[in-house]
Amino acid sequence: MNLTTRNTTTDPIVRPAIGRWAAGAVVLWVTVFLVLPITVIITGSVAMDDVTRVLTQQSTWRLVWFSTWQAVLSVLVTFVISGPVTWLIGRHQFRGRRVLRAISTVGFLLPSVVVATAFLAVLPRSLHYTVFAVIVAHAYFNIAVVVRVVGARLELLEPQLAGVARTLGASPIVVMRTITWPLVRSAVSSAASVMFLYCFTSFAVVRVLGGPRRSTLESDIALRAFGIGDVGGATVLALVQLAYICVVVGIIRLLMRSDIAYVRAAPPVLPALPHQCRSIASVIASVTVVFVVTPLVALLWRSLHVRDRMSLEAWRSLFDTTLAESLRASARTALVAGVLGTLLCCIATLAVVHLRRGGRAIDALTLLTLAMSPVTVGLGLIITFDSGWFDWRDRWWFVAIAHTLVAFPLAVRVLVPAWRTTPVGLHHAAAVLGANGWRRLVDVDLRRMRPALVAALGLIIAVSLGEFGAASMLSRDGAETMPVAISRLLSRTGDVVRAQAFAMASLLVVVCTAALIVVESAMKRGDHAAGR
């Protein structure tokens, strides 16, 4: 007998007609701007000679090896740095806990090119363009993944399990090995998979901090495609990278999977921090805050320090020179990407919510863009839309389309849970009053969805402002975005030029932080409206 019951209070009314229309629009968009470009570069730009040439070159496997070991080492260093603060936040209640968690996630919310620029500002020159700088920057970027993923699982653990084990004589090590680790193992594997994906495909961090002598597969794809014109070789490397990521992430999940799921549906009341642990907790919190804040402070300091003296010259140049074009280009691109991406997210959410099997397929389809690196997406768009009336390579809004592809899967994850909280009773009441399906969609769903829509809009704008991979492929002179301009400035010599890069990166920190504060505030309002 099936004892599963359906929550008729909050489960949305399924309207297949609206769902099918929305699914068709999403499939069309993804097909035209993602599937078609990838198909074109595979079928039209790759010959067997390219495959043989690339796969038999020793440099290819050196790239794979470097990309692998720096990603693995970055993941391990991230766990070492973030482990203490994750345990502190996930297992104890104390004053300032939410503030510490917010600070620890700052790095992940910043554009990768800004993080790389910040470490150029804080590290001594002897450590510039070294593997150490790359790995530390990756760890800075990924602390938030461990805190949010593993910390969230730690919060759900039942405290009485460890207490009972200790009562029976188990040592702390035995409790960790037999109780805690099996329960958090799947969360650790999820965090490791995400971090490996980001570090293996790292582009901006390696390009800025690694120097010309170090390249990952991702940065070599860009070099082959636009540096030496080897599009076939770049495409082969992109396929090698995609296959390698799928295999490695699959192995990680297989080795670390756990069938144990004894966790609470809602977080229990966390125990207060023991008095004897407060000094250690203070050290952990202080080290974490210093590690996160110091690069950002150094970034601002270096933007104000020109020719060994304090000066606003770099900041004035942002608005008085051609750099102002980058500010306008980024703002324009982010706004267009935000509006277009939010509309696309609404359509995709309609399909996911109002179709059953088809909804799961659309949900999986939206994740397809996450599997493709932004550099590969940009390469495919340039090769596909390069002739006739759809030669859009020199159009500024073409960058916004690429940013929409990169960002909208993340925003869909914001809208779908919010949409599903709409009480069915509101739809029934509107139907009784004579509202048709489209009217209920506007007056019931979209009205309740306003906080989530604002959050999705802010998230897409923040991603667009900081996106570097696709923008580095598609931006043109006079319309380059801020991350591309920062990278260009850092590749030149001179105190004023580098100060300009630091000033623009500082401005990007402020703008992205403001956008993400809007996202967080909107999501909190949405949770309050939904009664969560």
Beta strands, then each sheet from edge to edge (+ up, - down):
strand 1: 305-306
strand 2: 309-310
sheet 1: 1+ 2-
end
